[in-house]
Amino acid sequence: MSLPEIVTRADWRAAREALLTKEKAATRARDALNAERRGLPMVEVDKEYVFEGGDGKATLLDLFEGRDQLVVYHFMFAPEWDAGCRSCSAFLDQIGHLAHLRARGTSFAAVSRAPYPRLLPFKARMGWTLPWYSSYVSDFNTDFEVTLEHEGELVERPGLSCFLRERDRVFHTYSTYERGLDGLGSATSLLDLTALGRREQWEKPEGRASTLGAPAGSERLRYHDEYED
């Protein structure tokens, strides 16, 4: 095994400070990239998709649960599989308490192509309580390019899509796939992919901070059992 070089504390401090300069530059570059992402145009979703979940049939608008934004994780689970994708399962394992997303007007749901009765035993095995829906009877997976045709067969790939709601109109704002999922999982990393972001006053473009009738961003943070939904 190749291990780091052993040095004095002073040498380590000098190397750490040099790296910190690059880390701060990367943070500023990420903030600029997030602002550019929030500046992307959006497209209205006018196609009627039907999902099945714990409460029966649902539309894409229903998945918002009344909030402004929706983050969908495209979980790889084909209709003929007995268990979900291992890497997708690891991704869902790292998703924190949804109260922190919901407090900023954002819902989260997983969607898979397998029929809902096939999802239930695996969801119970994994101990997940987050919303998980089947898109088996709709074209949702193919339309959002997570079920693809390859050499005459349908194949799955992981992805994540963000949606924005204005009253009863739904808009698709962003999608990313495969390596684009690296580093995601925390509430802030998911919010950074959305059109409204973290709803912080410092975020660009201006005018997208909290419209929830409460302080913006980090000022809204509470213990997860203290939020009023």
C-alpha positions in Angstrom: 0.0 0.0 0.0 1.3 3.5 -0.9 0.9 5.8 2.1 1.4 9.6 2.5 4.8 10.9 3.2 5.7 11.4 6.9 6.7 15.0 7.7 6.9 17.4 10.6 3.9 19.3 11.8 5.3 22.5 10.3 5.7 20.9 6.9 2.2 19.5 7.1 0.8 22.9 8.0 2.5 24.5 5.0 1.2 21.8 2.6 -2.3 22.0 4.1 -2.4 25.8 3.7 -1.3 25.5 0.0 -4.1 22.9 -0.6 -6.6 25.2 1.3 -6.0 27.9 -1.3 -7.1 25.5 -4.0 -10.0 24.2 -2.0 -11.4 27.8 -1.6 -11.0 28.3 -5.3 -12.9 25.1 -6.0 -15.7 26.3 -3.6 -16.0 29.6 -5.4 -16.0 27.8 -8.8 -18.7 25.5 -7.5 -20.8 28.5 -6.3 -20.5 30.0 -9.8 -21.4 26.7 -11.4 -24.5 26.3 -9.2 -25.6 29.9 -10.1 -25.2 29.0 -13.8 -27.2 25.9 -13.3 -30.0 27.9 -11.6 -29.9 30.1 -14.7 -30.8 27.2 -17.0 -34.1 27.5 -18.9 -36.9 25.1 -18.0 -39.4 23.1 -20.0 -43.0 22.4 -19.1 -43.9 18.8 -18.5 -47.3 18.5 -20.2 -47.4 14.8 -20.5 -49.5 12.9 -18.0 -47.4 10.3 -16.1 -48.9 7.8 -13.8 -47.0 6.4 -10.8 -47.9 3.9 -8.1 -47.0 4.4 -4.5 -48.1 3.7 -1.0 -51.3 5.7 -1.5 -52.1 4.2 -4.9 -52.0 6.0 -8.2 -50.2 9.4 -8.3 -49.3 12.0 -10.9 -46.0 13.9 -11.1 -47.7 16.8 -9.5 -48.7 14.6 -6.6 -45.0 13.7 -5.9 -44.4 17.4 -5.0 -46.6 16.9 -1.9 -47.7 20.5 -2.2 -44.1 21.9 -2.2 -42.4 24.1 -4.8 -39.7 21.7 -5.9 -39.2 18.0 -6.4 -36.0 16.0 -6.6 -36.4 12.6 -8.2 -33.8 9.9 -7.9 -34.0 7.5 -10.8 -33.4 4.2 -8.9 -32.3 1.3 -11.1 -34.8 -1.5 -10.6 -36.0 -3.3 -13.8 -39.3 -5.1 -13.8 -37.6 -8.5 -13.9 -35.2 -7.9 -11.1 -35.7 -9.3 -7.6 -33.6 -6.6 -5.9 -32.6 -3.0 -6.6 -29.2 -1.8 -7.9 -26.5 -2.0 -5.2 -25.0 1.4 -6.1 -28.5 3.0 -6.1 -29.1 1.4 -2.7 -25.9 2.9 -1.4 -27.1 6.3 -2.7 -30.4 6.1 -0.9 -28.7 4.9 2.3 -26.8 8.2 2.5 -29.9 10.4 2.1 -30.5 12.2 5.4 -33.7 13.2 7.1 -36.0 14.7 4.5 -37.3 17.4 7.0 -34.3 19.5 6.0 -35.2 19.5 2.3 -38.9 19.9 3.1 -38.2 22.9 5.2 -36.9 24.6 2.1 -39.9 23.7 0.0 -38.4 20.7 -1.7 -39.7 17.1 -1.8 -37.6 14.0 -2.6 -38.8 10.7 -4.1 -37.2 7.7 -5.7 -38.8 6.3 -8.9 -38.1 2.9 -10.5 -39.5 1.0 -13.5 -40.3 -2.2 -11.5 -44.0 -2.7 -10.5 -44.7 -1.3 -7.0 -45.4 -4.8 -5.4 -41.9 -5.8 -6.4 -40.4 -2.7 -4.8 -42.1 -3.2 -1.4 -40.2 -6.2 -0.1 -36.8 -4.7 -1.0 -37.8 -1.3 0.5 -38.7 -3.2 3.7 -35.4 -5.1 3.7 -33.5 -1.8 3.4 -35.5 -0.1 6.1 -36.3 2.9 4.0 -39.2 5.2 4.7 -38.7 7.8 2.0 -41.3 8.0 -0.8 -40.7 5.4 -3.6 -42.8 5.1 -6.6 -43.2 2.8 -9.6 -43.3 4.2 -13.1 -44.1 0.8 -14.6 -47.2 1.9 -16.5 -45.8 5.1 -17.9 -43.0 6.4 -20.2 -41.3 8.4 -17.4 -38.1 6.4 -17.4 -37.6 6.4 -21.1 -38.6 10.1 -21.5 -36.1 11.1 -18.8 -33.4 8.9 -20.4 -32.7 6.5 -17.5 -34.1 3.5 -19.4 -32.4 3.2 -22.7 -32.5 0.8 -25.6 -29.2 -0.9 -26.3 -28.8 -3.7 -28.9 -32.5 -4.4 -28.8 -32.7 -4.6 -25.0 -33.8 -2.1 -22.4 -31.0 -1.1 -19.9 -31.1 1.0 -16.8 -28.8 3.8 -15.7 -28.9 5.9 -12.5 -29.9 9.5 -12.6 -31.5 12.4 -10.8 -34.0 15.0 -12.1 -35.3 18.2 -10.6 -38.7 19.8 -11.1 -40.3 23.1 -10.3 -44.0 23.6 -9.7 -46.0 26.8 -10.3 -49.6 26.1 -9.1 -50.6 23.1 -11.3 -47.9 23.5 -13.9 -44.8 21.3 -13.6 -41.4 22.2 -15.2 -38.3 20.1 -15.7 -35.2 22.2 -14.7 -32.3 19.8 -14.5 -31.1 16.2 -14.9 -27.8 14.4 -14.3 -26.6 10.8 -14.7 -24.0 8.3 -13.6 -20.8 10.2 -12.6 -22.9 13.3 -12.2 -24.2 11.8 -9.0 -20.8 11.7 -7.4 -20.7 13.8 -4.2 -24.5 14.1 -3.9 -26.6 12.9 -1.0 -26.6 15.8 1.6 -29.5 18.2 1.7 -27.4 21.1 0.4 -25.9 19.1 -2.4 -29.4 18.2 -3.7 -30.7 21.8 -3.2 -27.7 23.1 -5.3 -29.1 21.2 -8.3 -32.5 22.8 -8.1 -33.8 26.0 -9.7 -34.4 27.7 -6.3 -31.3 26.4 -4.7 -30.8 26.7 -0.9 -33.0 29.9 -0.8 -30.1 31.9 0.6 -29.9 35.6 0.2 -26.3 35.4 -1.2 -27.2 33.0 -4.0 -27.3 34.1 -7.6 -29.5 34.9 -9.6 -31.2 37.2 -7.1 -34.8 37.0 -6.2 -34.9 33.2 -5.5 -34.4 33.3 -1.7 -37.1 32.1 0.7 -40.7 32.6 -0.4 -41.8 30.4 2.5 -42.8 33.2 4.8 -39.9 32.5 7.0 -36.1 33.3 7.2 -34.0 32.1 4.3 -31.7 29.2 4.1 -29.5 28.3 7.1 -31.7 30.6 9.4 -34.5 28.0 8.9 -32.4 25.1 10.2 -33.8 23.2 13.1 -33.5 19.8 14.7 -35.5 17.6 12.3 -38.2 17.0 14.9 -38.8 20.8 15.4 -39.9 21.7 11.9 -43.5 22.5 11.2 -44.3 21.0 7.8 
